[in-house]
Amino acid sequence: MRKIRVGLIGFGISGQVFHAPVMRSIAAFELVKVTARKAEQQVLLKERFPQAEIALSADEIFADDTIELVVVATSNDMHYPLAKRALEAGKHVVVEKPFTNTVEQADELIALAKEKNLVLAPYHNLRFTSDFRTLVKIIEGGRLGRIVTLESRFDRFRNYLRPNAWREENLPGSGIFYDLGPHLIDQALQLFGKPNAVFADLAIQRDHAKTIDNFDCILYYDSLRVSLKGSMLAKEPTPRYRLFGMNGNFVKNGVDPRKHYCVMVSSPMKTQIGAKRIQVFMVN
């Protein structure tokens, strides 16, 4: 079977942990080139993925006619321009969350992908973790009766600013609402669909912080409220999920102890690259 040749743009935590391991583990993919500008990234790339060529810029990936699929795993402010350039170069594209920083950017990329008949998809790996799959099973099983409230949280405790971290800077897409919020919002949409209304309270709480480090987002449905929260100042453990129904409650404490890495393509335009359909792959 001919492999899908992949170029990975970005070899930070996302590229190292969530993307490159999938490309190595799944027989359908071949990781061809990876952008790695920092010396320590280049050393790590050669140690873990010696078959991949080091690219010093995204241009080297776009110019490689053998690469069919580009994965964008960079800082959030670069998702839109790099995904656009990849599509213009005729590549299928998977983009780390958040997909883009504005609706207008998302609409433009979707239109471009449709025009070129290319696959374009966001990367939402937390649809497949066991804690969320358990939540889905409980709701679909009906034991709690009609669901009236879901509280979903992603909390951390870091009361200082991490030096030289783009997520701590006042950049488009920085801060924990863009970093963690897309996971919670996507899960809520998977469970209950599009809400009737949305409220969000975004705050900067830590000393000298430059970007959002606390959020409280409420999705309003006909007979249901979904509360999505995240904080950088939650020192004591908080429940990952609290589900309230007419017949009882479900509480999930802590994060999923198993790490799942997956590739997911969900596209209304085209779901094949060459003759191969991209499916969901999971690696424990």
Steps between C-alpha positions, in 0.01 A plus 500: 500500500635839404563716805367852550806726512472759776670829578479623861530874565592555863700276731415642840298307757208448261720370219715285727218345706180502297597489133839350416434184710182434300686530172755247622243259644247482217602298195299721263719804570859590425644801683722661235598845626469690828576866565750520784696824531634464853809287556336301781200426277728377223682267740171363632361453151801300388488285814129418486416529131822442304309429179369859489694777332557826688340801333611846608186665364146415398594597143702179470187298579274696266751464216529121536271356235515155660333621821122452489395590854618792714443513877513848653608483866639849558407792723135592459565826317657303212226240448308702243787627281680166491184299432412741220842467341485122527163491324627736231790259450250220437547319832236343722515662845445408865515800735556491875231663707395775498426456128526876445471807720199651321189375322600694188832315481325164543246577228777603262696178555190283462409674175856457369504129588166449324626686194809278480317181607740446790453358849514765773438405864569617857674267742267416791664204672301538823191365329660160549634497856341245732359757744302672225394170344371395844304824523345433159408145607332622818294764319398262221418226752230717656554389862516861621177590323468836330830688527462852639860614562851406394801661665829438321833635623867515402698641792869547571707670765782723386501830686805624311557582134701252297791686339523519119166321456284630213186392689585758767535787252226728375478337156200395290384164636712502814370433852318199640161576343646437154729227633256291707161649416480339152515153659211574737291679238552222246398234752185694587409532131558127451264423787221753453543681169483872439374705798237772487727757663848537650639705790869530582690672780874521419745630760867570565566411865870430557742777585658654189311264267443628146231265375193304612570255785143439622177438310138417574290420193132401512313337212122538515267231363123466530504301825873465562792712612862410424765674709859497369772629731877525513745658742874530549452549876320179602742348749257244642370232260165574342261252329561454129127455442188541711183381331156567650188315390145459624585156645853555630849639451835391358835641613832434329800600710840559348612482140503191284790283623550349154652706223340462158646641184283507193462638154149606414370634175139607483430677175179554306701563182732205448608226738763326294861562420576311184322167532526479879241617744639671810349345810536545873809332635576457870830416662514427873 
